[in-house]
Amino acid sequence: MAAGDSLESLLSKRVQEMAINGEQPPSPYVRRDDADSSITQQQVPSALCPLPLIDLGLLSSSPTTPIAEQNHELEKLRSALSSWGCFQAINHGVSSSLLDEVGEVGRKFFEQPMEEKNRVLKGVEKADGYGTDPAPEEGQSLNWSDRLYLTVYPEDSRDYEFWPPNPSSFRDVLEEYTRKMREVTEVVSRGMAKSLNLEEKCFLNQFGEEATLQVRFNYYPCCKWPDLVLGLKAHTDGSGYTIILQDDVEGLQVHHDGKWFNIPTIPHALLVIMGEQMEIMSNGVFKSPLHRAVINSEKDRMSIAMFYTPQSNIEIGPEDGLVSEEKPRMFKKVKDYVNTYWWGYYKRGIRAIDAAKV
């Protein structure tokens, strides 16, 4: 950090600006992979992640879907979520044109001049808006990324003050994308329950009718020193689960069996990653995987993450059908998990879920 530069002044400067100016990452951005023993990583070459493709159209009971095909897809789903904690979704019901549009309005937002983006600048204590995450605790590095974070559902929780006025189609596109994501979460939640031989609405009931959706547009500028920084530090999500739309530049990695694996980019597929609350609801059957975003030296990258979280003030816990003498209850019931458990632990670079264990 240059003399006279405070962490606060660095946080007020966008990563995109530093990248455009060709600046070497300041010391607070330099990665600290071994900052905490609970997420210490083996520095080995990353391999391509062999995630299965799950056809969401086969998860729902339909007269046109043979039972054998549906059962096979449900078994693939259970296997993926109990080992990797994530999967690539195809035939998800979201049109390719809408996926292209939401990616385009995100790109156009970040391509605007700073004064235009700053019209929706987040406040110090606000989550919604443009900027960066609050300062982490001492010893944790800053992410080499800028983001636009918005609450999109329930509709009365939207703060349109932070929705960009430009590009002009941003609001309409995001509202339509939100409607489609609500449909996807219903199919995924029902499919996960059926894969565990549970009543298919059990997870939907835990999420509640006013389950929250929040979107995060992540922009990762390229960096001439990609080994010095991380776009997003290693973490697990505090959501129920997260649905990610990637562009065509690889950068997202998942940790499995002591190694990092690159998640491939598949045009118009949606990546679904379990959050810690889904690990709790499944009594540990489904895993919330450690993941991170690495930086490319030549290409920028953007991803759009939609976080699906139980409604506020609702209590969640392991499904009774997954608790037995052979598989005792692993977690206590929790409420407002992100604020109560996850956020403070995330800032320290450690997992919160251990605090929720029985």
SVG drawing of the C-alpha trace seen along z (x, -y; Angstrom):
<svg xmlns="http://www.w3.org/2000/svg" viewBox="-49 -11 54 58">
<polyline fill="none" stroke="black" stroke-width="0.4" points="0.0,0.0 1.4,-3.4 2.2,-5.8 -0.8,-7.7 -3.2,-5.2 -5.7,-3.8 -7.8,-0.7 -10.9,-3.0 -9.3,-4.9 -8.5,-1.7 -12.1,-0.4 -13.3,-3.7 -11.3,-3.0 -12.7,-0.5 -10.7,2.5 -11.8,1.8 -10.0,-1.5 -6.8,0.0 -6.9,2.6 -7.5,0.0 -4.6,-2.0 -2.4,1.1 -1.6,0.7 0.0,3.5 -2.4,4.8 -1.8,3.0 -0.8,5.2 -4.4,5.5 -5.4,7.3 -2.5,9.8 -4.0,13.2 -3.5,15.0 -4.5,18.6 -3.3,19.8 -4.8,17.1 -6.9,19.7 -6.2,23.4 -9.8,24.3 -9.5,23.3 -5.8,23.9 -5.4,25.0 -3.0,27.4 -1.2,25.5 -1.6,28.1 -2.5,27.5 -6.2,27.2 -8.0,29.9 -11.3,29.7 -14.2,30.5 -16.2,33.5 -19.6,32.1 -22.6,33.9 -25.2,32.2 -28.6,32.4 -31.6,32.1 -34.1,30.2 -36.9,31.1 -36.5,34.8 -36.9,34.0 -40.6,33.2 -43.2,35.9 -44.7,35.8 -46.7,38.3 -44.0,37.8 -41.1,38.6 -40.3,42.3 -40.0,43.2 -36.6,44.9 -35.2,41.7 -36.5,39.5 -35.1,41.9 -31.8,41.9 -31.6,38.1 -32.6,37.9 -29.9,40.3 -27.4,38.2 -28.6,35.2 -28.2,36.8 -24.8,38.1 -23.6,34.7 -24.8,32.8 -23.5,35.3 -20.0,35.4 -19.4,32.1 -22.2,30.0 -23.0,28.5 -24.1,29.4 -24.7,27.8 -28.3,27.4 -29.6,27.7 -33.2,27.7 -34.0,25.3 -36.7,23.3 -34.9,20.0 -34.5,19.0 -31.1,18.5 -32.2,15.0 -33.0,13.9 -29.7,15.4 -27.9,13.4 -29.8,10.2 -29.1,10.4 -25.4,10.9 -25.5,8.0 -27.1,5.5 -24.6,6.5 -21.7,5.9 -23.1,2.6 -23.4,1.4 -19.7,2.1 -18.6,0.5 -20.1,-2.8 -18.1,-5.8 -17.5,-5.8 -19.8,-8.8 -22.7,-6.8 -22.0,-3.7 -21.6,-5.8 -25.3,-6.9 -26.1,-3.5 -23.1,-3.4 -23.7,-1.4 -23.7,-3.0 -21.2,-1.9 -23.8,0.2 -25.7,1.2 -25.5,4.5 -27.4,3.3 -25.7,1.2 -22.5,0.9 -19.1,1.2 -17.2,3.8 -17.8,5.9 -17.2,4.3 -13.6,4.5 -12.7,7.9 -11.0,8.5 -7.3,8.0 -5.3,10.8 -7.9,11.3 -7.2,10.1 -9.6,7.9 -11.2,9.4 -10.0,8.4 -13.5,7.6 -16.3,5.1 -19.9,6.0 -23.5,4.8 -25.7,6.4 -29.5,6.1 -32.4,7.7 -34.9,8.7 -37.5,10.7 -39.9,10.3 -40.9,7.4 -41.6,5.1 -38.0,5.5 -36.6,4.1 -34.7,0.8 -35.0,-0.7 -32.7,-3.5 -29.8,-1.1 -31.1,0.3 -29.1,-1.2 -31.1,-3.6 -28.7,-2.7 -28.7,-0.6 -32.4,-1.5 -33.5,2.1 -31.8,3.2 -34.9,3.1 -37.2,5.0 -34.6,7.6 -33.7,8.2 -37.4,8.4 -38.0,11.1 -34.9,13.0 -36.1,12.9 -39.4,14.4 -37.7,17.3 -35.2,17.9 -38.2,18.3 -39.5,21.1 -36.0,22.7 -35.8,22.7 -39.1,24.5 -38.0,27.2 -34.6,27.6 -36.0,27.7 -38.6,30.3 -36.0,32.4 -33.6,32.3 -36.4,33.5 -37.4,36.3 -33.8,37.4 -33.8,38.0 -37.1,39.8 -38.8,37.0 -42.1,35.2 -41.3,33.0 -42.4,29.7 -40.5,30.2 -37.6,27.9 -39.9,25.3 -41.8,25.2 -38.6,24.6 -37.7,21.7 -41.1,20.2 -43.4,18.4 -41.4,15.2 -38.0,16.8 -35.4,14.2 -33.7,13.8 -30.7,11.5 -28.5,11.1 -24.9,10.2 -23.3,9.1 -19.6,9.9 -17.0,8.2 -13.5,9.5 -11.0,7.3 -8.0,9.0 -4.7,8.6 -1.1,8.7 -0.3,10.4 -3.0,13.1 -1.1,15.2 -1.2,12.3 -4.9,11.9 -8.2,13.7 -11.4,12.5 -13.3,14.0 -11.5,15.6 -12.2,19.2 -15.6,19.4 -18.9,21.3 -22.2,19.6 -24.5,18.7 -27.6,19.1 -29.8,22.0 -28.3,22.4 -26.9,20.2 -27.6,20.2 -24.8,18.8 -24.7,17.7 -21.2,17.7 -19.8,16.0 -17.4,17.8 -14.2,17.2 -13.3,19.8 -12.4,18.7 -14.7,20.3 -13.1,23.2 -14.5,25.7 -12.5,27.5 -12.8,31.3 -10.7,34.0 -7.9,31.6 -7.7,30.1 -9.0,27.2 -11.0,28.0 -11.9,25.5 -15.7,25.4 -16.2,25.5 -18.2,22.8 -21.1,24.3 -23.2,21.9 -26.6,21.2 -26.2,23.7 -26.8,22.7 -24.4,23.7 -26.2,24.6 -24.1,24.5 -25.3,25.6 -25.1,23.1 -24.6,23.9 -28.4,23.6 -29.1,26.5 -26.4,28.5 -28.3,27.9 -31.7,28.8 -30.3,32.0 -28.7,33.0 -25.3,33.0 -26.2,35.2 -25.7,32.4 -22.4,30.5 -21.8,26.8 -18.5,26.7 -15.6,24.3 -15.2,22.3 -13.3,19.3 -12.8,17.1 -9.4,16.8 -8.2,14.1 -7.2,14.2 -4.2,12.2 -5.7,11.3 -9.5,11.4 -12.0,9.9 -14.9,12.0 -18.4,11.5 -20.7,13.9 -24.3,13.4 -25.1,15.1 -28.6,15.5 -28.8,16.3 -31.9,18.3 -32.3,17.9 -35.1,18.8 -37.4,15.9 -36.5,13.8 -37.6,14.8 -38.3,18.4 -36.6,21.3 -34.9,24.0 -33.3,27.3 -32.6,30.8 -35.6,32.6 -37.0,35.2 -37.0,37.8 -33.2,37.5 -32.7,38.0 -32.3,41.5 -30.3,43.6 -27.9,44.3 -27.8,40.6 -28.3,38.5 -29.3,34.8 -26.1,32.9 -27.4,29.3 -29.7,27.3 -32.5,25.2 -31.4,21.7 -33.1,18.5 -31.7,15.6 -28.6,17.7 -26.8,15.2 -26.9,12.4 -26.7,14.6 -23.9,16.9 -22.5,16.6 -21.5,13.0 -19.2,12.5 -17.4,15.8 -17.1,15.0 -15.3,11.7 -12.8,13.8 -12.3,16.3 -13.7,19.3 -16.9,21.4 -19.9,20.6 -21.6,24.0 -19.6,25.5 -21.3,23.0 -24.7,24.5 -23.7,28.1 -25.4,29.9"/>
</svg>
